[in-house]
């Protein structure tokens, strides 16, 4: 089968889908993945055909970055605003991929692809890296606290309508191009639920048990892992640093920006000195720079290789980095900033694999030093992290998706031009 994957977003949004696409290709499918610029190497390493989408999320202007750092609704609006000028061009690229596919898989930010697949008469699956569907079991991603079962469900439904509402003009243009009637955000939310639109959730039931009130069509597969880089060789200075002393801690905030990289670097350096920790610090999109004999600065290094050699990880609790720390069986110091990060931070802390979260806007040297001392000194964090690591590694999220796609064969007419 010809499988199209639409992966909008930054590193943590794209790499899991590249790994998923690799598993599908190894199962005999022909896979095309559409993503923004900057992901050519992992897509090529996975053996997939890549289609470059307009807009590089790494290059958004400073005003948008500032709004994203605020988190909550402000972040969602800023992300939506950054996509708006390229919306039609992105939709056209996605339409071209769908036209050459037998089934379309789309990430959360690429939800209009559901209507594109409808227009082409092919089945589609949503791919969620976080629990997006309404439930009373916990609050939706943007909510700071629980409002009880009814309140949580209500807020989640409103959040879906708001997200769909921001793109409804583009969606109706897509629908009109395929002869489909116009819709509204409210109708679209109801349609997805009434049709039990399949949503494959790339996270573990051991971390987020499937809510009892979720509708049919939602499948927790287990985490999806990035493809292993081809011919990866670790930097010699990193190898030397790892061999020169006790296990260091990792510090990195992935695709997050910081208000002042020098101030943040000084904060981290002070916390490391107070706690007496050696550290591997990833520059990331923040461009962190720390000059210290007990710090090893790195660029992009696969978490699957690096994290098992760490004593703990300080990170933004993005879904991908959080999953990588769990997989490696190491405790986390969560420093969430926006979107789903506070949810994952509170979740891993509740499971005993992390200390209490330190929101990014409240990060200080003394708080970070205390957190590092806590997670590396208390045996309970190491033991619980190892237990969860075994459970997470025991799942095969890729295989579950391959099974779902294989089940489609023979149920649709794929003999299309």
Protein Blocks (a to p, Z undefined) as FASTA:
>chain_A
ZZddddeddfklmmmmmmmmmmmmmnopacdddddehilmmmmmnopacdddehifklpc
fklmmmmmngpjllmmmmmmmmmmmmmmmmmmmmmmmmmccbdcddfklmmmmmmmmmno
pacddddfbdfbgcfkbccfklgbdebjklmmmmmmmmmmmmmmmmmmmmmmmmmmnopa
cddfklmmmmmmmnopacddfbdfklmccdfkbcehiacebjadddddehiacdfklmmm
mmnmccdddddehjaccfblmlmmmmmmmmmmmnopacdddfbjnopacddfkbccdddd
dfklmmmmpfbdcdehiaklmmmmmmnopacddddfbhjlmmmmmmmmmnopaccdddfk
lgcfklmmmmmmmmmmmmklmmmmmmmmmmmmmpcfklmmmmmmmmmgopacfbbZZ
